[in-house]
Amino acid sequence: MTQNKAKKSVAIVGTMDSKGPEHLFLKELIESMGRKTITIDIGTTKVHSIKPDFSVSGLIENKKIDRSFMIDSIVEKAKMIVFDLFQKNEIGAVISAGGGTGTFMATSIMKVLPLGVPKLMISTVASRDMSQVIATKDITLMHSVVDFLGVNSISRVILERAAGAVCGMLSYDSKYENHLPRVALTLFGFITDAAENIKSILEENGYEVIPFHANGTGGMAMEEMAGDGFFAGILDLATHELVDDMFGGYCKGIGPQRLVNLDAASIPRLIIPGGLDSAVLEFDHGHVPIEYKERKIFFYDFRSAIRLTDNESRLLAETISQRLNQSRNPLKILIPLKGWSEADREGDVLFHPESSEAFCETLEKSLNPAIEIIKVQHHINDKAFAIEAAGIMMSMIGNNSIRN
């Protein structure tokens, strides 16, 4: 543990008007483990059982606003406080305990801290769908199991473990130092062979590959990290989330920044239509929705992939073109003409070259002509295609200039 790391405090952020005893208990535990703490009260009132280092509600000028606006104001002010403390090297981790509102507020505040800074949320609602709460951040959730109404023999066990966990995370320094240029690689299950082949080739040539599951959140996390300068290049192998977003499918949830990342305008990007042949929806062979019974369907597990029609492929191409025409990245598009997923190959269930051709024709018509489209006679999972894709990516990184 470095001396600099040892000086950093744990920020305890929470609604101390309603969860005061729990946060006081966390403070005492963490300090008993040799760590300093900084307490930040984000409750909507000034009533609390401990005197916090920061009482955010007292910093809000307009006290007459309704509760929802008050909460938003507190969150924004607390973000500034936490980020300022981090920038001054005063905190190295953050922990909170709360219910529904407390979880929403505390995790929103935690998101201002960069990747790798320990962020631990002990939550009564952690067993629910927390995808929107976590989003693209490395927040650790711990289910409280019981509700918070003071500290009892059950909740104290959870809080003790949480305090130990955040101190342990803060105490650990990674010994690994990366000296290789990083390439972001998007992937999903239907093109695993392509991802593995490309990764091997890039690593053999001195690059570190950072994979992102193209599940909606994964693509947005990649875009966010690209904007923060993590990557020398983006190999967008699996653009499948754009289809699912159009259909409301399993990998939906992309934001407006997907493919249009102005914060990463200097990073070269190679785009491949990995998985654009189909939408992945949640049904199996025993429960096919009536509107899809006449479609080509690839039954995968509890999810199934439906082949896009020609018109759907045209609409998808227009959507992608609109996004790419706004981008300022150095861009190239690489299209494998013999199929875009494991089930989209001649003789397989999703093979329908007319739909793929409709996509390509529309793309060529609507795309900025400055963006080069390269077509190759390979299937996406062929080793020869991986060699082609990796070679183009390395060439683009070597000639990293912004397209006008």
C-alpha positions in Angstrom: 0.0 0.0 0.0 1.5 3.4 -1.0 1.7 6.2 1.4 -0.4 8.4 -0.9 -3.1 5.7 -0.9 -3.0 5.4 2.9 -3.9 9.1 3.4 -7.1 8.9 1.4 -10.4 8.9 3.3 -13.5 6.9 2.7 -16.5 9.2 1.8 -19.6 8.1 3.5 -22.5 9.5 1.5 -26.1 9.0 2.6 -29.5 10.3 3.8 -28.4 10.9 7.4 -31.8 12.3 8.4 -33.4 8.9 7.9 -30.4 6.5 8.0 -28.2 8.3 10.6 -27.5 5.3 12.8 -26.5 3.1 9.9 -24.0 5.7 8.5 -22.6 6.4 12.0 -22.0 2.7 12.5 -20.2 2.6 9.1 -18.1 5.6 10.1 -17.1 3.9 13.4 -16.3 0.6 11.7 -14.2 2.2 9.0 -12.3 4.4 11.4 -11.7 1.3 13.7 -9.9 -0.2 10.7 -7.5 2.7 10.5 -9.2 4.7 7.8 -10.3 8.3 8.0 -13.8 9.2 6.9 -15.6 12.2 5.4 -19.3 12.2 6.0 -21.7 13.8 3.4 -25.3 14.1 4.4 -27.7 14.1 1.3 -30.9 14.0 3.3 -33.6 16.6 2.4 -33.7 17.9 6.0 -31.1 19.2 8.5 -32.3 16.6 11.1 -29.5 14.0 11.6 -28.2 12.0 14.5 -24.5 12.6 13.6 -22.8 15.9 12.7 -21.7 15.4 9.1 -18.7 17.0 7.5 -21.0 18.3 4.8 -24.7 18.9 5.0 -25.7 19.3 1.4 -29.3 20.4 1.9 -28.0 23.5 3.8 -26.2 24.6 0.6 -29.4 24.7 -1.5 -30.5 28.3 -1.8 -34.2 27.8 -2.7 -35.7 25.8 0.2 -39.2 26.1 -1.1 -38.9 23.8 -4.1 -40.8 20.5 -4.1 -39.2 17.3 -3.0 -38.2 16.0 -6.4 -36.5 19.2 -7.3 -34.8 19.3 -3.9 -33.5 15.8 -4.4 -32.1 16.7 -7.9 -30.5 19.8 -6.4 -28.9 17.9 -3.6 -27.5 15.2 -6.0 -26.0 17.8 -8.3 -24.4 19.8 -5.3 -23.1 16.5 -3.8 -21.5 15.5 -7.1 -19.5 18.7 -7.0 -18.4 18.1 -3.4 -17.4 14.5 -4.0 -15.6 15.2 -7.3 -13.7 18.1 -5.7 -12.6 15.9 -2.8 -11.4 13.3 -5.2 -9.5 15.9 -7.3 -7.8 17.1 -4.2 -6.8 13.5 -3.4 -8.7 13.5 -0.1 -11.0 10.6 -0.8 -10.2 7.2 -2.4 -13.5 5.4 -2.0 -17.2 6.0 -1.4 -19.8 4.0 0.5 -23.5 4.4 1.2 -26.5 2.6 2.7 -30.0 3.3 1.7 -33.5 2.4 0.5 -35.0 3.3 -2.9 -34.4 7.1 -2.8 -31.1 6.8 -1.0 -29.8 4.3 -3.5 -30.9 6.5 -6.4 -29.2 9.5 -4.9 -26.0 7.9 -3.7 -25.3 5.9 -6.9 -26.0 9.0 -9.0 -23.3 10.8 -7.0 -20.9 7.9 -7.2 -21.0 8.1 -11.0 -18.8 11.2 -11.0 -15.8 9.2 -9.9 -13.7 7.5 -12.5 -13.3 3.8 -13.2 -11.4 1.9 -10.5 -12.3 4.1 -7.6 -14.2 1.8 -5.1 -17.9 2.6 -5.0 -20.0 0.4 -2.7 -23.8 0.7 -2.3 -25.6 -1.3 0.5 -29.2 -1.2 -0.7 -32.6 -2.5 0.3 -33.6 -2.7 -3.4 -30.4 -4.3 -4.7 -32.3 -7.5 -5.7 -34.5 -5.5 -8.2 -33.5 -4.6 -11.8 -30.7 -2.2 -11.1 -29.5 -1.8 -14.7 -30.5 1.9 -14.9 -29.0 2.6 -11.5 -25.6 1.0 -12.3 -25.6 2.0 -16.0 -22.0 2.0 -17.3 -20.2 2.5 -13.9 -18.2 0.1 -11.7 -20.6 0.4 -8.7 -20.7 -2.6 -6.3 -24.1 -3.4 -5.0 -24.7 -5.3 -1.7 -28.1 -6.4 -0.8 -29.1 -5.4 2.8 -31.7 -8.2 2.9 -33.4 -6.5 5.9 -34.7 -2.9 5.8 -32.8 -0.1 7.5 -34.5 1.1 10.8 -31.4 1.5 13.0 -28.7 -1.1 13.5 -29.7 -4.6 14.7 -28.1 -8.0 15.0 -28.8 -8.8 11.3 -28.1 -5.4 9.7 -24.9 -5.0 11.6 -23.5 -8.1 10.0 -24.2 -6.7 6.5 -22.7 -3.3 7.4 -19.6 -4.8 9.0 -18.9 -6.8 5.9 -19.5 -3.8 3.7 -17.1 -1.6 5.8 -14.5 -4.4 5.5 -15.0 -4.6 1.8 -14.6 -0.9 1.0 -11.5 -0.7 3.2 -10.1 -3.8 1.5 -10.8 -2.3 -2.0 -9.1 1.0 -1.0 -6.1 -0.8 0.4 -5.3 -2.7 -2.8 -3.1 -1.2 -5.4 -2.9 -2.9 -8.8 0.7 -3.8 -9.7 -0.1 -4.0 -13.4 1.1 -1.2 -15.6 -0.1 -1.2 -19.2 2.3 0.0 -21.9 0.4 -1.3 -24.9 -2.0 0.7 -27.1 -5.6 -0.4 -26.3 -8.2 -1.4 -28.9 -11.9 -1.5 -27.8 -13.6 -4.6 -29.3 -17.4 -5.0 -29.2 -18.7 -8.6 -29.3 -21.6 -10.9 -28.5 -22.3 -14.6 -28.6 -23.2 -15.1 -32.3 -19.7 -13.9 -33.4 -17.5 -15.2 -30.6 -15.1 -16.9 -33.1 -14.6 -13.6 -34.9 -13.8 -11.8 -31.6 -11.4 -14.5 -30.4 -9.6 -14.5 -33.8 -9.3 -10.7 -33.9 -8.1 -10.5 -30.3 -5.4 -13.1 -31.0 -4.1 -11.2 -34.0 -4.1 -7.8 -32.4 -2.3 -9.2 -29.3 0.3 -10.9 -31.4 1.0 -7.4 -33.0 1.5 -5.6 -29.7 -2.0 -4.3 -28.8 -4.1 -4.9 -25.7 -7.8 -5.7 -26.5 -10.5 -4.5 -24.2 -13.8 -6.4 -24.9 -17.3 -5.0 -24.5 -20.4 -7.1 -24.6 -22.7 -5.4 -27.1 -25.7 -5.7 -24.8 -26.8 -2.0 -24.8 -24.9 -1.0 -21.7 -21.7 -2.5 -23.0 -21.6 -0.4 -26.1 -22.4 2.8 -24.2 -19.7 2.0 -21.6 -17.2 1.6 -24.5 -18.3 5.0 -25.9 -17.9 6.6 -22.5 -14.4 5.2 -22.0 -13.4 6.2 -25.5 -14.4 9.7 -24.7 -12.1 9.5 -21.6 -9.2 8.6 -23.8 -8.7 5.0 -22.9 -8.3 3.6 -26.5 -6.1 4.0 -29.5 -8.8 2.5 -31.8 -12.3 1.1 -31.8 -13.0 -2.2 -33.6 -16.8 -2.1 -33.6 -17.3 -5.8 -34.5 -20.8 -6.2 -32.9 -23.1 -3.4 -33.9 -26.0 -5.7 -33.1 -27.3 -3.5 -30.3 -28.6 -1.0 -32.9 -31.0 -3.7 -34.2 -32.2 -4.7 -30.8 -32.7 -1.0 -30.0 -35.0 -0.7 -33.0 -37.0 -3.8 -32.0 -36.9 -3.3 -28.2 -34.9 -6.5 -28.1 -32.6 -8.1 -25.5 -29.7 -5.8 -26.1 -31.6 -2.6 -26.4 -30.8 0.6 -24.4 -28.2 2.4 -26.5 -28.0 6.2 -26.1 -27.6 8.9 -28.7 -23.8 8.8 -28.3 -23.5 5.3 -29.8 -21.5 5.6 -33.0 -21.7 9.5 -32.5 -19.1 10.1 -29.9 -17.9 13.7 -30.3 -15.7 13.3 -27.2 -13.7 10.6 -29.0 -13.5 12.3 -32.4 -9.8 11.6 -32.9 -10.1 7.8 -32.3 -10.2 5.7 -35.5 -13.2 3.4 -35.7 -13.7 0.3 -37.9 -17.4 -0.7 -38.1 -18.5 -4.2 -38.9 -22.2 -5.3 -39.3 -21.8 -8.0 -36.6 -25.2 -9.3 -35.8 -27.1 -6.9 -37.9 -28.8 -9.8 -39.7 -31.2 -10.4 -36.8 -33.0 -9.0 -33.7 -32.7 -11.0 -30.5 -36.0 -11.3 -28.5 -36.9 -13.1 -25.3 -38.9 -16.1 -26.4 -38.1 -19.8 -27.1 -39.4 -22.4 -29.5 -42.4 -23.2 -27.4 -43.6 -19.6 -27.2 -43.2 -17.9 -30.5 -45.1 -14.6 -30.8 -47.7 -14.8 -33.6 -46.2 -11.9 -35.5 -42.9 -13.9 -35.9 -44.2 -17.4 -36.7 -43.5 -17.0 -40.4 -40.0 -15.6 -39.9 -36.6 -17.3 -40.1 -35.8 -17.9 -36.4 -32.6 -19.1 -34.7 -33.6 -20.6 -31.3 -30.6 -19.9 -29.0 -31.7 -20.4 -25.4 -34.4 -18.4 -23.7 -33.8 -15.9 -26.5 -34.3 -16.3 -30.2 -33.1 -14.4 -33.2 -35.4 -13.3 -35.9 -34.1 -12.5 -39.4 -34.7 -9.0 -40.6 -36.9 -8.4 -43.6 -35.6 -6.4 -46.6 -37.5 -3.3 -45.5 -36.3 -3.6 -41.9 -32.7 -3.8 -43.1 -33.2 -0.7 -45.2 -34.5 1.2 -42.2 -31.6 0.0 -40.1 -29.1 1.1 -42.7 -30.7 4.6 -42.8 -30.6 4.8 -39.0 -26.9 3.8 -38.9 -26.1 6.2 -41.7 -27.7 9.1 -39.9 -25.5 8.4 -36.9 -22.3 7.9 -38.8 -22.8 11.0 -40.9 -22.7 13.0 -37.6 -19.5 11.4 -36.4 -16.1 13.0 -36.8 -14.1 9.9 -36.1 -11.8 8.5 -38.8 -14.2 5.8 -40.0 -14.2 2.8 -42.2 -16.8 0.1 -42.7 -15.9 -3.6 -43.4 -18.6 -5.9 -44.7 -18.2 -9.7 -44.8 -20.4 -10.7 -47.7 -20.9 -14.3 -46.7 -22.8 -13.7 -43.4 -22.9 -11.6 -40.2 -23.5 -14.2 -37.5 -23.1 -17.9 -36.8 -26.6 -18.6 -38.1 -26.2 -16.3 -41.1 -24.2 -18.5 -43.4 -25.3 -20.4 -46.5 -27.3 -23.4 -45.4 -28.1 -22.0 -41.9 -31.4 -20.8 -40.6 -30.9 -17.0 -40.8 -29.2 -16.9 -44.2 -31.0 -14.4 -46.4 -28.6 -12.5 -48.7 -31.4 -10.4 -50.1 -31.9 -8.7 -46.8 -28.2 -8.1 -46.3 -27.9 -6.7 -49.8 -30.8 -4.3 -49.1 -28.9 -3.1 -46.1 -25.7 -2.5 -48.1 -27.4 -0.7 -51.0 -29.2 1.7 -48.6 -26.0 2.3 -46.6 -24.1 3.2 -49.8 -26.8 5.6 -50.9 -27.3 7.4 -47.6 -23.8 7.4 -46.1 -21.3 10.3 -46.4 -19.2 9.3 -49.4 -16.1 10.2 -47.5 -16.6 7.1 -45.4 -15.0 4.1 -47.1 -16.9 0.9 -47.4 -14.8 -2.3 -47.9 -16.5 -5.5 -48.9 -14.7 -8.9 -48.6 -15.8 -12.4 -49.6 -15.7 -14.0 -46.1 -18.0 -15.0 -43.4 -17.7 -12.9 -40.2 -16.4 -15.9 -38.2 -13.8 -16.9 -40.8 -10.1 -16.6 -39.7 -9.5 -14.8 -43.0 -12.0 -12.1 -42.1 -10.3 -11.6 -38.7 -6.9 -11.1 -40.5 -8.6 -8.5 -42.7 -10.3 -6.6 -39.9 -7.2 -6.6 -37.6 -5.0 -5.4 -40.4 -7.3 -2.5 -41.3 -7.6 -1.5 -37.6 -3.9 -1.4 -37.1 -3.5 0.6 -40.3 -6.0 3.1 -39.1 -4.3 3.5 -35.8 -1.1 4.2 -37.6 -2.8 6.9 -39.6 -4.9 8.6 -36.9 -6.3 11.7 -38.5 -9.7 13.3 -38.2 -12.0 13.1 -41.2 -13.3 16.4 -42.4 
